């Protein structure tokens, strides 16, 4: 499969090179043939050896227009003038001048090309006078100047079209790069969202399983009933976390644009969340000021996660197995404050549960344009989040 692809590259180069020089060949044939063709005007036919030299000399000059465009144009204009002084209006030299003017306008800077064209067109008109011996308004005098003017306009139009196409291609490439960057950004955001959801799904239940496993192992001989209760809690937590992970995986593997998922918990499930922690030994006091129904959508989900993560850290790192939750709902914002004591012998900096939980909380709160403060407070540790209420609920 690779051999033909490699072999086709050299085959295209001679063809491209031949197509590049094809206009030069056609122009050279025209320049050579023009003195021999029947002419409707006598001045188009060379009448002496000097005129023949000037009529055929453009064949040697035209190929250099790519390397030295302005010098080539000047030489061709001089050749046309020499033929005119010799009594011949050479069509081949005139067409060669028009081709050089076109090339200058296509390849060179626009300002310089316009200046060169403004000099070449009058020069062609003036240099046609010696061969016609007429007035400047004689059609034979104007025709080669007009041809050069049309060539300049065509060259400028071709350059404008090329620049326009290049600008379109550049904008298309920039748009493609922007789409790729946007796709990468969305992938990164989706990864962060999945990581946060996975942490919120697993961290609390794993903490419950870990703590109850310790209770069961220490009470299995002295208090079998307490060990049995701890094992029941472990089984329930394991069932819950497996079900939530299964729901998350079903969403990730779904091909639907809008997969059906269970609704995300909000503050309407705050009582159930507190009961879950009470069952594992954390004394949770909840106080609500205002109506939690006003905190729905993204702010409600963020508030729920703030409480869940704060109580999980209080259960894992706090002292006295108690925590206090305050939810105050105002007209434009909801405030969630969770406080809990910390062990006196443990520095407060270590009571944060310094993993990805608090980082995820900050990201969730920032996503709804809220603010969160986490740090030591009198008698313990405090998490204080302020979540603005949106007018349009997601």
C-alpha positions, -999 to +999 in steps of 0.1 A: +000+000+000+029+024+007+049+018-025+024+033-049+019+063-027+056+070-025+060+064-063+033+089-072+051+119-056+080+121-082+055+115-110+036+147-102+066+169-101+075+168-138+038+174-146+036+204-124+069+217-138+056+213-173+023+231-165+043+259-150+063+265-182+034+259-206+024+296-207+060+305-216+060+281-244+026+293-258+038+329-255+071+322-272+053+305-301+030+335-305+060+360-304+078+340-330+048+334-352+034+370-350+058+385-376+048+358-401+010+360-397-011+380-421-016+414-406-045+438-412-022+468-405+011+473-424+029+485-393+025+450-377+049+434-402+086+440-398+103+456-428+140+453-419+166+432-401+166+455-371+128+453-368+130+415-370+155+414-342+133+436-320+102+415-328+119+382-319+140+394-289+111+392-264+114+354-266+147+356-247+134+382-222+100+369-212+112+338-192+130+360-167+099+378-155+095+355-125+130+363-111+132+399-121+097+411-129+103+449-131+136+446-149+120+422-174+091+446-180+115+475-186+134+454-211+103+444-229+090+480-231+124+490-245+122+462-270+087+474-281+101+509-284+130+497-305+107+479-329+085+510-331+115+532-339+123+507-366+088+512-380+070+482-366+043+478-340+052+443-329+021+424-316+043+398-300+063+424-281+031+442-270+016+410-257+048+402-239+047+436-222+011+429-212+021+395-197+049+412-178+025+439-164+001+411-154+029+393-136+041+424-117+005+431-105-001+394-095+032+389-076+044+422-063+031+446-036+000+465-048+014+500-043+046+492-063+026+473-090+002+503-095+032+527-098+049+504-123+017+500-143+011+538-142+045+542-159+042+513-184+008+522-199+018+558-209+052+545-221+035+520-244+013+548-258+042+571-264+064+544-279+037+535-304+040+570-320+072+565-340+057+536-360+023+552-367+034+587-375-001+598-364-017+616-335-018+603-300-055+596-305-049+571-334-063+537-325-031+521-334-013+542-308-038+535-280-043+497-285-011+484-269-015+509-240-050+497-234-039+461-236-013+468-209-039+486-188-063+456-190-034+433-181-027+455-150-064+454-140-065+416-145-034+411-125-047+432-096-080+413-097-062+379-097-041+390-068-071+402-049-089+369-055-058+350-043-055+371-012-093+366-006-089+328-009-059+328+014-078+348+039-107+324+037-084+294+042-067+312+071-100+318+088-111+283+081-079+269+097-083+293+126-119+282+131-108+246+129-081+252+156-107+270+177-131+241+174-103+217+184-094+239+213-131+241+223-134+203+220-103+198+242-117+223+267-150+205+268-133+171+272-113+186+302-144+200+318-162+167+313-134+148+329-135+172+359-172+168+362-170+130+361-142+131+387-163+153+409-194+131+405-173+100+412-159+115+443-193+126+455-207+092+448-180+071+464-163+091+491-191+093+516-201+057+513-165+045+515-161+065+546-192+049+561-179+014+552-145+022+567-158+035+600-184+007+604-158-019+595-137-006+624-167-007+647-176-043+636-140-056+641-137-041+676-172-052+688-175-086+672-166-105+704-179-082+732-210-068+715-222-090+686-254-071+681-235-038+675-211-056+651-241-071+633-256-036+630-223-022+617-222-050+591-257-043+580-248-006+575-217-017+555-238-039+533-263-011+527-236+014+519-219-010+496-252-016+478-257+021+475-223+029+461-224+000+436-258+013+424-246+048+420-214+038+402-235+016+379-257+046+371-227+067+364-212+041+341-245+037+322-244+074+315-208+073+303-215+043+280-248+056+267-249+066+230-280+088+235-275+125+233-296+129+264-294+097+284-320+091+310-305+095+345-318+098+380-323+133+392-293+148+410-300+154+447-307+189+460-316+205+493-350+188+492-331+157+502-312+174+530-332+155+557-323+121+541-286+131+540-286+141+577-303+108+586-277+088+567-249+104+588-269+100+620-272+063+614-234+060+612-229+078+645-226+115+636-249+138+656-261+162+629-282+193+638-299+209+608-314+244+609-332+259+578-341+295+575-363+302+545-377+279+519-353+254+504-377+250+474-363+283+462-328+267+459-332+244+430-313+236+398-275+240+398-273+260+431-294+234+449-271+206+437-240+225+447-255+232+481-263+195+486-227+186+477-213+212+501-233+197+530-224+161+519-187+168+516-185+188+548-203+162+569-181+135+554-150+154+565-166+160+599-173+123+603-138+114+593-117+141+609-139+158+635-142+154+672-172+146+695-190+130+665-213+160+660-218+187+633-242+216+627-257+226+594-273+260+587-291+267+555-303+303+551-322+312+520-325+348+511-341+367+481-310+365+459-287+339+475-285+309+497-259+305+524-248+271+536-227+269+568-214+236+583-194+236+615-179+208+636-154+204+664-119+192+656-095+173+679-074+196+700-042+176+694-046+177+656-037+209+638-066+225+621-048+224+588-050+187+589-088+187+595-097+196+560-095+162+546-070+176+521-078+155+491-099+163+460-132+168+479-127+204+488-112+212+455-143+197+438-165+218+461-147+250+451-152+241+414-189+233+419-195+266+438-175+286+412-196+270+385-227+287+399-208+320+405-208+314+442-181+318+469-169+294+495-146+298+526-131+269+544-110+272+575-108+271+613-135+287+634-139+292+672-142+258+686-137+238+654-139+239+616-163+258+593-173+256+557-192+287+546-207+288+510-227+315+494-247+305+463-265+331+442-300+321+431-306+321+394-338+336+379-341+308+353-338+274+368-318+248+348 
